[in-house]
Amino acid sequence: MSGLQGRWLIKLKCSLGEFSGTGEIKQEGDSFSCSLCDESGKPLYHLTNGQISGRSFSASAKVKQGLLSLSASMKGLLSEDGQKLSGTVSAMGLRGSFEGERTD
């Protein structure tokens, strides 16, 4: 498995709480995108404009919480074995962290 391509469980921790979602990251060259869903399959957020260079990556996210819709930016690092990822997320001046584990 190369880069971020594949199925992931991602956990996000921020001031709004903790969220986890699963999704299939689709990578094409150095670009990627993904929709992450909760346990019931309801979309949580969509990663867009994803870019990966080596093990470092960044993406934008559209997050919907009830009537609230906001944009977030993410930066992270893929582990050397390609099985985990971690990083930071920021939105509206707030920061949080995320970690993920490959599930495929």
Wavefront OBJ file of the C-alpha trace (Angstrom):
o trace
v 0.000 0.000 0.000
v 1.535 3.293 -1.017
v 1.010 6.680 0.578
v -2.382 7.402 2.114
v -4.442 5.283 -0.303
v -6.746 2.921 1.604
v -9.295 2.624 4.403
v -8.659 4.517 7.683
v -10.130 5.071 11.142
v -9.383 8.676 12.133
v -9.904 10.197 15.604
v -10.086 13.965 16.023
v -9.736 15.774 19.364
v -10.658 19.457 19.618
v -12.448 21.921 21.889
v -15.813 20.824 20.417
v -15.175 17.257 21.602
v -13.807 14.019 20.218
v -14.937 12.591 16.907
v -13.985 9.458 15.047
v -14.790 8.417 11.521
v -13.900 5.872 8.902
v -13.291 6.474 5.245
v -11.499 5.455 2.102
v -8.694 7.838 1.136
v -8.333 8.012 -2.620
v -4.880 9.097 -3.720
v -3.868 10.012 -7.234
v -0.208 11.005 -7.530
v 0.462 13.583 -4.829
v -3.252 14.512 -4.399
v -5.910 12.835 -2.259
v -9.485 13.195 -0.993
v -11.739 11.374 1.452
v -15.203 11.464 3.037
v -15.204 10.324 6.652
v -18.381 8.859 8.143
v -19.530 8.027 11.669
v -20.514 4.508 12.828
v -23.964 4.813 11.224
v -22.497 5.861 7.864
v -23.499 9.529 8.232
v -20.882 11.833 6.658
v -18.874 13.802 9.243
v -16.490 15.732 7.035
v -14.970 15.713 3.579
v -11.242 16.150 3.014
v -10.411 18.154 -0.103
v -7.319 19.698 -1.669
v -5.213 16.951 -0.103
v -1.511 17.023 -0.946
v 1.166 14.532 0.090
v 4.929 14.935 -0.218
v 6.962 12.047 1.143
v 5.337 11.289 4.489
v 3.991 14.836 5.074
v 0.474 15.752 4.013
v -2.067 18.579 4.239
v -5.758 18.931 3.407
v -8.796 21.132 3.839
v -11.943 19.830 5.522
v -15.575 20.848 5.436
v -17.169 20.082 8.804
v -20.904 20.153 9.583
v -22.166 20.069 13.163
v -25.925 20.585 13.180
v -26.542 23.942 11.513
v -22.879 24.937 11.893
v -20.665 24.514 8.842
v -16.991 25.443 8.926
v -13.750 24.973 7.065
v -10.675 23.490 8.679
v -7.085 22.907 7.628
v -5.094 19.803 8.500
v -1.384 19.005 8.468
v 0.051 15.632 9.325
v 2.644 12.929 8.994
v 2.319 9.327 7.829
v 4.280 6.795 9.922
v 7.340 5.159 8.369
v 5.501 1.831 8.009
v 2.485 3.598 6.431
v 0.029 2.153 8.983
v -0.635 5.267 11.116
v -0.962 9.009 10.709
v -1.136 11.977 13.074
v -1.240 15.733 12.937
v -2.988 18.984 13.789
v -6.195 20.609 12.642
v -7.204 24.272 12.915
v -10.500 26.083 12.346
v -11.793 29.489 13.424
v -8.599 30.141 15.399
v -8.944 26.882 17.354
v -6.501 23.976 17.188
v -6.902 20.268 17.699
v -5.133 17.028 16.916
v -5.917 13.859 15.019
v -4.538 10.369 14.680
v -5.432 7.550 12.366
v -4.912 3.874 11.807
v -5.136 1.943 8.569
v -7.977 -0.611 8.636
v -7.419 -2.423 5.329
l 1 2 3 4 5 6 7 8 9 10 11 12 13 14 15 16 17 18 19 20 21 22 23 24 25 26 27 28 29 30 31 32 33 34 35 36 37 38 39 40 41 42 43 44 45 46 47 48 49 50 51 52 53 54 55 56 57 58 59 60 61 62 63 64 65 66 67 68 69 70 71 72 73 74 75 76 77 78 79 80 81 82 83 84 85 86 87 88 89 90 91 92 93 94 95 96 97 98 99 100 101 102 103 104
